[in-house]
């Protein structure tokens, strides 16, 4: 029996590869058979078909293929080799192509300025994009880098190193936030202060709560009062903004010129709203204090959930969009946002149109044109395409993954972490100079 006779026929494009039409047709038929076999509503036949077609092309290039032979025994053997080679290739070839650093670490973070934190034998260090050690494992923890600085924990004290591994700030603080706009909030005991990029203290430990600054302004809590402070030390209490500080229970860091505030309602329930930053002044978005849950603003949209309703979106001008529509919703990036409908996640554009149908158990915001998605316990990546749509960039085959940073992402397989390469994204530019603390 001849399964298929390969011929020139039409040709199909998959990524950078041109596939013979016969391979595409064979892959389509096999994907239908597999779907019928496993009877799963979550089975992605288009995805499997595409991967099989690529695998068939690679296997025939290697000299295998189900072609007619006069000797039946020889034909059966070659057909068996073909199917085994093709199916194995379909599952592993793309992962092998993208794997940049083999899985061997106990944990891993994200790349910043060409280096990433990884855990090896219980200690954290930094590796470059080839997996070579830049900083040998010597720290109890390393947080995600920003502005050329990585927060490091040693003997229960936090300090900072540069992306080249140079010690910038000796471990001496009980907690730290990452650097932003050249400054970082640091805690000593139960009080927060601020240091500059070289490690010098620029604002004393006067605050019960402190966040990273944006535009030279940060949200803080001082002597029991919530408010804003500039980096010269001038404090503005929310009393001066006609707010009732006795009701305030939360004030987030400033992000994209907005901050989230939380108040305790008369019914005892928590409510959330938004302040907007205009230069050195603040305003409250009208009627924005009545949300049960909110997300941060991104691209002038924030996901909000009013009491008793489903999620929708609030635009920066105060307009409410797509109200009472989603079970959950995420932040916009590249013009699309993840949303949950009927317990499955997809993506919408800013008109509210679905650009990716809800089919995933979890979906996350796009970063550098890629987004993490999950079905069951396995995770992979989508690639953003024209009109807000998306295609499978990395099949859902990993136990865990991190977001893409500088074109690379940490992935977990077989209980170990490594890195895959998704794009040749440029390294982060920080605009800071490494200076030894004085």
N, C-alpha and C positions, 0 to 999 in steps of 0.2 A: 504494500500500500504506500503510495506516495503522498506525503502530507502537503507538500507545496513545491512547485517547480519554480526556482528563482529565475527571474528574467529582468531585463532592464526596466521596462514599464515606467510609470510615473515615479517621481522622486520627491521626498518630503524633507523638510528642514527641522531639525531639533537642536536648538542652541546654535553652535557653530558647525554642526555635523549635517551632511546631506545624506538622507537615507533612501535606499531603493524602495519603491512602492510595495514590492512583495514583502519586505520586512515589516512595513507598517501594517499591511493587511494581516499578516501572520500574527503580529502582536495583538491586533484588535480582536481576532478570533480567540486567541488564548486568554486574553483578559476577560472575555465573556464567559469562557469555560470556568475560569477561576472564580468569578463572581457567583456563578451558579453553584459551585462546589462549596464555598464557605458561607453563602447565604447571609452576608452581613450588610445591613443598610449603610454602614459607614465606609464600605469598600470603595476606593477611588479608582474606578476602572480606567478613566482617562490617564491618570497618573501612572498606573501599572502598564498600560498599553504603551505609553511614551517610553518608559524605562526599558521595556522588553524590546521595543523596536531598536533602540540604541544598542542593547545587548546583542541582538541578532546580527547587526551590522559588524560589531566588533568580533563576534565569534566566527563569522564567515571570513572576515579578514584574516583570522588566525588559521584558516584552513578547514573549518568544520562547516557542515551544512547538510540538511536533509534532501539530498539530491539523489536521483535514480542511479542505481548501480546494477550491473548484470548479476553480480553475486549477492544474493539476498542476505547472507550472513554479514558481509562487509557493509551493506547498506544499513542493516539494523544497528551495527556497532557504531557507525558514523552518526546515525540519527540520535542514538543514545548519548554519545559524546556531545553532540550539538545542543540537545536540550539541557543537559547537565551544565555545560559551559554557559549557555545563555541565561538560564535561570539564576545561577550563581552570580553571574556578572550583573544581572539586573539588580540584585540586592546589594552588591558591594562596589561596583565600579565607580559610581559617582562619589561615594564616601572616600574611596582611596584617592580619587583625583583631588578632592578638596582638602584632605587631611594635611595640615602644615606641621603640626607638632603631635607626635604619637601620644596616645593616652598613657600616662604613667604617674600622674600627680594625684594626691589625695583630695585636692580642692583647687580651684582656679578662679581668678577674677577677670577683669576686662583690661584691654590694652589702652595705654596712654603714653604718648610720646615714644612709641615703639617698644615699650616694655609692659609686662603684665605680672601681677602678683600670683604666685602658685605656692601650694603647700606640699612639702616633701618631708617625710619622716617626722611629722608633727610640728615642723617649723616652716615659716613663710620666707620666701625670697622673691627676687624678680628675674624673669627670663626675657630674652629678646624674641624676635619673630621667628627665629630658627630653633628656639628652645634652649639656647645656651644661657648659662647663668650670668647675669649682670650683678646681682647681689645674692650671695650664697644664703641658704636658709639659716636665719639667725633670729627671727622675730616670732612672737606668739601670735601676731595678727598683722595683716596689712590691708588697709582699706583702699577703695578705689581712688585712683589718682585724679588730680585736677590742678591746673596751672603749674604743672611740673613738680608737684609735691604729692608724696604718698604718706599718709598717716601710718605710723608703725607703733606696735605695742611691745614693750619689753619690761618684764618684771612688774606688770600691772600699771605701768606708766606710759603715757603716749608722747610721741615726738613726731618729727617729720624727716624724711629723706627726699633727695631729688631723684629724678628719673635716671640719673647716671649712677645712683647709689650713694651719693655723698650725704653725710649726716648734716642736716641743716639746723634742726632743733633737737637738742638732747631730750630723750624721754623724761618728762617731768610733770605732765599734766594727768589729771584723773579722767578726763574725756576731752575730745576735740571734735570740731566739725571740719569739713574740707575747706580748702582755700577757695575764695571767690572774690574777684575784683581786687586781688592782692592782699586780702585779709582773711583771718580765720578766727572763729570763736573757740576759746579754750576754757576748760573748767579746772579750778583748783578748790578742793573741798566741795562745798555746795554753792560756789559763786563762779560766775562766768566773766571773762574779760576778752580782749581782742589782741592778737599779735599781727605784725606785718610779715611779709614774705621772707625776711631774714631772721625772724624769730623774736624780734624785740617787742615788748609789751607796749601797745599804743593806747589802749583803754584799760583802766584798772578793773579788778574783780569786784564789780559793783552790782552784778545782775543775778537774779534768780533763774533767769531764762534768757537765752541769746541765740540768734540765728545768723546765717551768713548774709552779708550785706549785698544789696543790689543798688547800683546807681549812687553809692555812698551812703545809703540809708539801710538800717536793719531794724527788725522788730525785737523788742526786749521786754522783760518784766523787771522793774526796779522798785524796791521798797513796797512790794505788793501791788504796784500799779503797772498796767500794760500800756505800752506806747511805742514810739519810734525814736531812734537815736541816729545822729550823723556821726561820722568818724572823727569829728572834732570834739565830741562828747556832749553836744546839746541834745537834751531829752525832751520829747513832746509827749505828754500824757494824753490818753484818750479822753480825759476830762476836757482838755482844750479843744477836742474835736466834737464836743457835744454828745459824747457817748456816755453810757452809764457803766463805769468800770466795775461796779459791784456785781453786775450780771455776766461779765466777760469771763470765760473759762479757757479760751484758747486764742492764740494769734500765731499764724504760720509765718514762715519766712516769705519775703517778697519774691515772686516769680513772675516774669513777664509783665511787670508793673502792677501786679495784683497780689493781695494777701487775703487769706481766709481767716475769718474770725468766728468764734463760737460763743454762744450765750446760753445761759440756763433760763428756760422759759418759766412762766408762772405755774405751768402744769408739771414742772420738774423735768421736762424733756429738754434735750440738747437741740439747739437750732444753729444753723451755719449761714454765713453770708460772705460778702466780698467788699474789701476796700480797694479802690483804684488809686494809683500813684500818678500825680501830674507834677513833674518837677519836684519841688520840695513840699507840695501840698497833697492832701488826701481827700477822697470823697467816698461815699458809700453808694453802691448801685442800688437804686430805689427798689424797695420791696424784696431785697435779696437776703433777708435775715430769717426766712421761713423754710429753709431746706433741711430735711432730715440728714442728707448726705450730699457731699459735693466733691468734685475733682478740681485740680488746679487749672487755671486758664492756659490754653495753648493755641496759638494761631487765632486768638481772639474768641475762642469758644471754650466753655467749661461745661462738663457734664454735671447735671443737678438732679436731685430727687426730692420733689416737694412731698409734704406729708400726705400719705394715703394715695400716692400716685406712683406710676412707674418713672423711669429715668427719661429725661429729655436733655436739651442743651440751652444754656444761657449765652447770648452773644454779648460782647463787650459794651455795646450800646444799650443793653438792658432788654433787648428783644428775646422772647422765649420761642424756641424752635423745637419741632418734633416732640411735643409734649406728650407725656403719658404713653410712651411707645415702646421703651426697651426695658427688659428685666435688669440689665446692667449696661454700663457704657464707660468707655475710656476716653483718653485724650486724643485730639487731632494731631496728626503729623503727616506732612506731605499731602495735605488735603483730604485725608481719610482717617476714620476712627473705628476702633473695634466696638461692636455692640452685641448684646445677647438677645436673641429672639427664640422663644420656644426651647429654652435651655441649650441652645447652640449658638456659637459665636461666628459672626461674619464681619464685614466692614461696610461703612456708608461714606458718602462724600458730603460736602457741605450743603448740598441740596436735599439731603436726606435719602438719596437713592442708594440702594444696595449695590455695591460694586463687587463684593465677594459674598456669595450666598452663605447663610449660616449653616455650617457643617462641622465646626470644630468644638471640642469640649472646652478649650481655652484659646484665646487669641490676645496678642499684646500689640502695643503701639509700634509703628514702623520706626526704625532707626537706621540711617544711612541706606534707606531703600529696602530694608529687610525687616521682617517681623517674625517673632516666635509664635508657633501654633502647636496645639496638642490634641491628639485623639487618644483616649485611654491613657496609658502611662507613657506613651512615646511622643517625643517632640521633634520638630523640624523647623524649616524656615520657608516663608513666602518671599518672593521678589515682587516689588511694585512694578507695574507696567502702565501703559498709557490709560488715561481715563479713570485712574484709581483702581483698576483691576489688579489681580495678582496671579502669579503662577508658582508652582512648587519649585523652590530653589534647592532645597535639601530635603529629601524624603524624611518622613516622620520615623526615625530609627534610633533616636538617642534617649537615654534615661533622664537626662537633664541638660539644659543649655543656658548660657548667658546671652544677653543682648549683644548685637554686633557693635564693635568699636574699632575704628581704624581698619575696617574691612575684615576683621577676624572675630571669631566667637569661640568661647570655651564650650566644650561639649563633653558629656559623660557617657561612657560606654564600657561595659564590663566592670563597672565599679570604679573606673579611673577616669581622670580628666585629661583632655588634650585640647588642641585648637584646630579649627578648620578655617580655611581662607575662602571668603565669599566675594571680595572685590579688592581692587588695588586702591583703596581709599587713602588719601594723604594723611600723614601723621598730624596729631594735634599741635597747633601752634599756641604758645602760652604768652609770649611777650614779657617774660620775667627773666631776670638774670640771677644765677645762683650766687648768693653772697654768704660768707661765713658770718654767724652771729657775732656781734660786737660785745 
